[in-house]
Amino acid sequence: MKLYLRILRYIRPYWKPVSIGFFFTVTFVFFNAISVWVSADFVRELFTNDNTVQQQTADDSSREQWISSQLQSQRTYDKLKATISALLIQDDKKDTLRLVCIIIFVSFFFKNISNYLHRLFFYYTQMKIVVQLRNELQSKILRLPLSFFHKQHTGALTSIVFNDVHGIQTVLDSSFVKIFLSPLQVVTYLIVLILISWKLTLATFILIPVSGYIIVKIGQSMRRKSRRVLEQISMVVTTFQESISAIRIVKAFTAEFREIAKFKAINDNYFVKSFRAKRLDALTSPLSETIGVLIFTVLLWYGGIMVFQGQGINAEDFIRFLVFLFMIFQPLKELSGLNNVLQSGLAAAERIFTFLDRPIEVYVKPGARTASNFATGIVFKNVFFSYNPEIPVLKDINLTINKGEMVAFVGHSGVGKSTLVDLIPRFYDVTSGSVTIDGVDVRDLVLTSLRDQIGIVTQETILFNDSVRMNIGYGVPNFTDEEIINAAKSANAWEFIERMESGLDTIIGERGVTLSGGQRQRISIARAILKNTPILILDEATSALDTQSEKLVQSAIDHLMKNRTVLAIAHRLSTVLHADKIVVMENGIITDIGNHHELMSRSSVYKQLYQMQFQNE
């Protein structure tokens, strides 16, 4: 029930188009019923002679007397039939024919206009809901901390945003109109059936619960199977995405056939689970129709006996009853199929809402302060941190970084250098202890204002499939071309940008695929220069570059570091020998702090790192 109520909350903002759509649903059902009823009167009045009418009216000698007697009847149905006949029947049968034809045309015309309009307003609503869900999911994903992405496959996230939402869209496409239309049709036609003969109607709906029970059970099974299908398609997307993103490694290790076999196994498993769900879905419609035909044949026999014995229904009314019964079977059949579709959609909705309910792990306290201009320094005090509670990554870190200093972090891979620096912009929160900027705990600062103080250049340069201009200006709300060009010149990037066919408007491809490694890195540095933050984090910024590119990038970095507080993480000690402080780390702790000369004389770890890199020089 909670799931249904939550879905309704998404519909509530669009109550106006839903209300208008429902109004036209009512008019559609009304004109549909009118067209069928009048068509039956058309056949009765035009293709029966006066003798037949006289037989039907027993002792009455005229049609007017018959209508009058029917209006005085105790049965609502008789009064309704007589009222409609009084409106339709004219003295001349040609006049009656003309009137009936006009009514039939008008009723069908407005029925189809209503059909178009109620679908239009419902389609508008369902597409708004789909767009809102995707927006909420993307917003949620971007507000989750980095630790979440270490545990979650990109393919799984992609599957939720696109496959699960598409699953809901498919449900809405096929069922949103029917949710309103089919129940209304059933209720309307049921009322007509009861008016014609409550006994026949009762006999009909004694048999229907059996069908309903079967359909509900199938729907419950369908929901479970649909959830498994969605989980499996998530694995398919993840596996495919990994094989494409790692295509160089796949080819280098001649692992194409291994990846093909791996994908085939997962995809075949998807087929098995999907086919089971489809097999169950395919059973619903023929099963419902078979039960419907069984009900119809039983009623045909029972109703025929009632007509033969004159038990409150004549042949004309019995035929009308059967016509409306046939009409009610279609929406009932749609409702039975709708149950399966809804269960499939509910399985997708469960996954989506479970994801949307994830807490945002980076906590911003109410009344948090806006970070002011960086003034004094950054202090780590008794900092402990762990990704897994049982395995500490950082232990008892105490460190002061004064404004304007360049501080380098060195050590073997995996000692916690990047993790330590990531605590400053709150990519992670400390397990215990504190990180302060200008004496204020970073957890007490508004997150956006904190990160606006920090620029980051990493080894893995992240660029977007957009123009050079937009990549350099990324993260800066308002910028001019002059500012972009100056930043590019400072980053030694303007020379190659000018040579591009479209200059700043050149699209650089996904992750900057059209650029070399050095060019990508210089675009990234230009971006940091344009942001112009007082604190700068350099994470292995010159590694994996050729000598010429490294010189250009290092020159750009030297320009970038001017008048800033710099935290540099590097495997290449040559890039940090001139640092004001060098922090040596081992096994998650700080073993020593000093400049290059001090550490060479007293730190065995630093000396070993230095000798390993410079022994051949």
HUBEL-V361241 format. One record per residue. N is the residue number from 1. D_CENTER is the distance of its C-alpha to the mean C-alpha in whole Angstrom. Layout:
# HUBEL-V361241
N & D_CENTER
N & D_CENTER
This chain:
# HUBEL-V361241
1 & 21
2 & 19
3 & 16
4 & 17
5 & 18
6 & 15
7 & 13
8 & 16
9 & 16
10 & 13
11 & 15
12 & 18
13 & 18
14 & 18
15 & 21
16 & 24
17 & 22
18 & 22
19 & 25
20 & 26
21 & 25
22 & 26
23 & 30
24 & 29
25 & 28
26 & 32
27 & 34
28 & 32
29 & 33
30 & 37
31 & 38
32 & 37
33 & 39
34 & 42
35 & 42
36 & 42
37 & 45
38 & 47
39 & 47
40 & 49
41 & 51
42 & 52
43 & 53
44 & 55
45 & 57
46 & 57
47 & 58
48 & 60
49 & 64
50 & 66
51 & 67
52 & 64
53 & 63
54 & 66
55 & 66
56 & 63
57 & 64
58 & 67
59 & 70
60 & 68
61 & 70
62 & 67
63 & 64
64 & 64
65 & 65
66 & 63
67 & 60
68 & 62
69 & 62
70 & 59
71 & 58
72 & 60
73 & 58
74 & 57
75 & 54
76 & 51
77 & 50
78 & 54
79 & 54
80 & 50
81 & 52
82 & 55
83 & 53
84 & 51
85 & 54
86 & 56
87 & 54
88 & 54
89 & 57
90 & 60
91 & 64
92 & 63
93 & 61
94 & 60
95 & 59
96 & 57
97 & 55
98 & 54
99 & 53
100 & 51
101 & 50
102 & 48
103 & 47
104 & 45
105 & 44
106 & 43
107 & 41
108 & 39
109 & 38
110 & 37
111 & 35
112 & 33
113 & 33
114 & 31
115 & 29
116 & 28
117 & 27
118 & 25
119 & 23
120 & 22
121 & 22
122 & 19
123 & 17
124 & 17
125 & 16
126 & 13
127 & 12
128 & 12
129 & 10
130 & 7
131 & 8
132 & 8
133 & 5
134 & 4
135 & 7
136 & 7
137 & 6
138 & 8
139 & 11
140 & 11
141 & 11
142 & 14
143 & 15
144 & 16
145 & 19
146 & 21
147 & 22
148 & 18
149 & 18
150 & 21
151 & 20
152 & 17
153 & 16
154 & 14
155 & 14
156 & 12
157 & 10
158 & 9
159 & 9
160 & 6
161 & 4
162 & 6
163 & 8
164 & 6
165 & 4
166 & 7
167 & 9
168 & 8
169 & 9
170 & 12
171 & 13
172 & 13
173 & 15
174 & 18
175 & 18
176 & 17
177 & 21
178 & 23
179 & 22
180 & 24
181 & 26
182 & 27
183 & 28
184 & 30
185 & 32
186 & 33
187 & 34
188 & 36
189 & 38
190 & 38
191 & 40
192 & 42
193 & 43
194 & 44
195 & 47
196 & 48
197 & 49
198 & 47
199 & 49
200 & 47
201 & 44
202 & 45
203 & 45
204 & 42
205 & 40
206 & 42
207 & 41
208 & 37
209 & 36
210 & 37
211 & 34
212 & 32
213 & 32
214 & 32
215 & 28
216 & 27
217 & 28
218 & 26
219 & 23
220 & 23
221 & 24
222 & 21
223 & 18
224 & 20
225 & 20
226 & 16
227 & 15
228 & 18
229 & 16
230 & 13
231 & 15
232 & 17
233 & 15
234 & 13
235 & 17
236 & 18
237 & 15
238 & 17
239 & 20
240 & 20
241 & 19
242 & 21
243 & 24
244 & 23
245 & 23
246 & 26
247 & 28
248 & 31
249 & 32
250 & 31
251 & 34
252 & 36
253 & 36
254 & 36
255 & 33
256 & 32
257 & 33
258 & 32
259 & 28
260 & 29
261 & 30
262 & 27
263 & 24
264 & 26
265 & 27
266 & 23
267 & 22
268 & 25
269 & 24
270 & 21
271 & 23
272 & 25
273 & 22
274 & 21
275 & 24
276 & 25
277 & 22
278 & 23
279 & 26
280 & 26
281 & 24
282 & 27
283 & 29
284 & 28
285 & 29
286 & 33
287 & 33
288 & 33
289 & 35
290 & 37
291 & 38
292 & 38
293 & 41
294 & 42
295 & 42
296 & 43
297 & 46
298 & 47
299 & 47
300 & 49
301 & 52
302 & 52
303 & 51
304 & 54
305 & 56
306 & 56
307 & 57
308 & 60
309 & 61
310 & 60
311 & 58
312 & 56
313 & 55
314 & 56
315 & 55
316 & 53
317 & 51
318 & 50
319 & 49
320 & 47
321 & 46
322 & 45
323 & 43
324 & 41
325 & 40
326 & 39
327 & 37
328 & 35
329 & 35
330 & 32
331 & 30
332 & 30
333 & 30
334 & 26
335 & 26
336 & 26
337 & 24
338 & 21
339 & 22
340 & 21
341 & 18
342 & 17
343 & 17
344 & 15
345 & 12
346 & 13
347 & 13
348 & 9
349 & 9
350 & 12
351 & 10
352 & 7
353 & 10
354 & 12
355 & 10
356 & 10
357 & 13
358 & 15
359 & 18
360 & 18
361 & 21
362 & 23
363 & 24
364 & 26
365 & 29
366 & 29
367 & 32
368 & 31
369 & 33
370 & 33
371 & 34
372 & 37
373 & 39
374 & 39
375 & 43
376 & 45
377 & 42
378 & 40
379 & 41
380 & 40
381 & 42
382 & 42
383 & 38
384 & 37
385 & 33
386 & 32
387 & 28
388 & 30
389 & 32
390 & 35
391 & 35
392 & 36
393 & 35
394 & 37
395 & 40
396 & 42
397 & 41
398 & 44
399 & 44
400 & 44
401 & 43
402 & 45
403 & 44
404 & 45
405 & 45
406 & 44
407 & 43
408 & 42
409 & 41
410 & 42
411 & 43
412 & 42
413 & 38
414 & 36
415 & 38
416 & 36
417 & 36
418 & 33
419 & 32
420 & 34
421 & 33
422 & 30
423 & 31
424 & 32
425 & 29
426 & 27
427 & 25
428 & 26
429 & 28
430 & 32
431 & 33
432 & 36
433 & 38
434 & 37
435 & 36
436 & 38
437 & 38
438 & 41
439 & 42
440 & 38
441 & 36
442 & 33
443 & 31
444 & 32
445 & 31
446 & 28
447 & 26
448 & 25
449 & 29
450 & 30
451 & 28
452 & 29
453 & 33
454 & 32
455 & 32
456 & 31
457 & 32
458 & 31
459 & 32
460 & 29
461 & 28
462 & 25
463 & 25
464 & 22
465 & 22
466 & 24
467 & 28
468 & 30
469 & 30
470 & 27
471 & 27
472 & 30
473 & 29
474 & 25
475 & 25
476 & 28
477 & 27
478 & 31
479 & 33
480 & 35
481 & 36
482 & 39
483 & 38
484 & 35
485 & 39
486 & 40
487 & 38
488 & 38
489 & 42
490 & 42
491 & 39
492 & 41
493 & 39
494 & 40
495 & 43
496 & 40
497 & 38
498 & 41
499 & 41
500 & 38
501 & 38
502 & 36
503 & 36
504 & 34
505 & 32
506 & 32
507 & 28
508 & 28
509 & 26
510 & 23
511 & 24
512 & 27
513 & 28
514 & 31
515 & 33
516 & 35
517 & 34
518 & 37
519 & 36
520 & 32
521 & 34
522 & 36
523 & 33
524 & 31
525 & 34
526 & 35
527 & 31
528 & 33
529 & 36
530 & 34
531 & 32
532 & 36
533 & 35
534 & 38
535 & 36
536 & 36
537 & 34
538 & 35
539 & 34
540 & 36
541 & 36
542 & 38
543 & 38
544 & 38
545 & 39
546 & 43
547 & 46
548 & 46
549 & 42
550 & 42
551 & 45
552 & 43
553 & 40
554 & 43
555 & 45
556 & 41
557 & 40
558 & 44
559 & 43
560 & 40
561 & 42
562 & 44
563 & 45
564 & 42
565 & 41
566 & 40
567 & 38
568 & 39
569 & 38
570 & 40
571 & 41
572 & 44
573 & 46
574 & 48
575 & 45
576 & 46
577 & 49
578 & 50
579 & 47
580 & 49
581 & 48
582 & 46
583 & 45
584 & 45
585 & 43
586 & 43
587 & 41
588 & 39
589 & 42
590 & 44
591 & 48
592 & 49
593 & 49
594 & 51
595 & 52
596 & 52
597 & 56
598 & 56
599 & 53
600 & 56
601 & 58
602 & 57
603 & 53
604 & 54
605 & 50
606 & 50
607 & 53
608 & 52
609 & 49
610 & 51
611 & 53
612 & 51
613 & 50
614 & 53
615 & 55
616 & 56
617 & 56
